[in-house]
Amino acid sequence: MQPILEVQSIGKKFSIQHQRQPYLSIRDSLAHLFSKNQTQEDFWALRNVSFNVMPGESIGIIGKNGAGKSTLLKILSKITPPSTGKITCRGRIASLLEVGTGFHPELTGRENIYLNGSILGLKKTEITKQFDAITAFSGVENFLDTPLKHYSSGMQLRLAFAVAAHLEPDILIIDEVLAVGDADFQKKCMGKMNEVSKNGRTILFVSHNMGQLESLCSKAFILENGISSPLMQSSEAIKQYLQTSQTKSAITNHSINASILIEQFAVHSTFIYSNESVKISLALQFASKILLKSIALLLYNSAGVRIGIIDLRNAISTSSNSFRTTLELHKLPLVAGTYSFGLYIDSDAGSGNYLDLICLDVLEKETTDVIKYHPNVRGIIDINHNFISNE
């Protein structure tokens, strides 16, 4: 069987203009056209990216902001050509890259459905066949004859996804636009993409939500500074990405004041899944024998809200000029996100909170039958529960 998509050594180069001083007047701007006071730099957003996608596969693309993910998807969607390399596509592509892409703001929702379908190469009868399903999924039935410019960004997103998913493309490309939608719509979208995948269609999915990506995609690759890793199992790609991210899971030989040195402060896992346990090691060295009155581990979420405090006073030794302990935090009921650990230390040399010392990424395993609400709306902790009765 031939790959439905072959990407062979593609690259994308942009030219960046630099000028050494601002030009504020028209005269200076015209003179600047003939001056040598301007330099040009070549910037490669992608370099030598290669991968093959088989029919029916769901592929995740992982990377930090600025890694080249959106540029790659625009090339695959034929919005912009590659500077080098070759792409062979054996199917029709539908893409959802940005809210409003492929739509005209002056046309109504109804007209935009037919416009988008025509861009995909569908006949009017084919679009009409799916029209009712598109409008029902999008939830904008009452606004179909309203110009798109009066739609909210959420309404535009719902309509765009409904069109892309229901017009039966061979390859569906989704960028990180689902973050605009509310939790219920994200749930509908993930369910629809799972359905599309099970029907043998190909999906390329970019997301910073590792739980969603692992749930949907069987394989993934990492983009970093425009260079791609080999295609691998999505769980392995996520693990490698988190291990090489800027999240610091350990620090060593870090002075927090003149008297206290952190020899080691580390979580034993780069990431955990929600409701899993994690081990933490802490070793402090004191410049002289000081009286350590109190010490505690502090846990904060990405918004700076304190989640909890772990009392470490039972590990204090009064006869030593150091402090060492390893502890296990059992089954942390945290929603997906990045969390930071800090320390509270009180001694006769002073006291204070020392925050954002190390970090921990928490993922969540999404089941195939029930897709959880987005972490942004679920609060701080994941409350465990059992159903006693469903009557």
C-alpha angles and dihedrals in degrees: 000000000000121000113258088218127029119185113188121190097314122178135179124209127192127189114227119200120214126189123192098220137014121264111215104173133057090239092054091045091053091046088050090063090068098037129097091222093105127083130196128213129193114226120193110208090179131023128190097332113178134171141135127224122202122213112278096018122132111214125192123208115207129189147119123271108287094023093119101260097129092044090054092050092049089053092049089048090052092240091125129013124240119251092221137009136035137271123201114193122184099187147036116287127212118185137190106194107146135007107273097014110148093014130105115224094213094054123082124250090257093051092047092055090057092041092053092046091051090052087055089054098252125145120240092251091055091051092047090053090061097034098100092047091050095051093044092051094046094049093218097111092128092055102045093114094046119100112258092237088074093055120101118240089255092053091048090050093050092050093045094051092045091053094046094047100041100045088074102236119185090229124031116197117195124183126193093289097113089078086076092063127082123254095265093051092047088054090052091048094051090048091050093048090051088051092049090050093049089052089063100260124135124245131194109193130187117192141147088210100094093188092058092044094051091046094053105031128064093191136026143171134208126239116204123172089341095306121113130217121223117280110267142159109302093237091054092046091051091049092051093045094052092046091055097039122108091256104118110220093177142025130193135192093007118159114214094178140345093282105038130061123186103220091181137354114170146150111224093224128052088215140358135196120249112281093021126122127245134197123223128194124201128183122175128184122200123212089225136359103290132172109256104203101174140357130180140173114236125205122199134176124228091270091059095252114145109240098184150328126234114206112224099176092111089067095056116117113200094199099060138072090219140060124214132172143148119204139175123225106211123227099331107213094211127146117234115290145086118294131189132215124213137170136240111205127181119184139144086266091062141285137247150133116268108196139190094023098141135001140216128201116216119201129182131220109233117211121224094235102047122030111204124235117266113277090239091070100035100076124227108310136039105234113216115223144163128213110240094182136001095194 
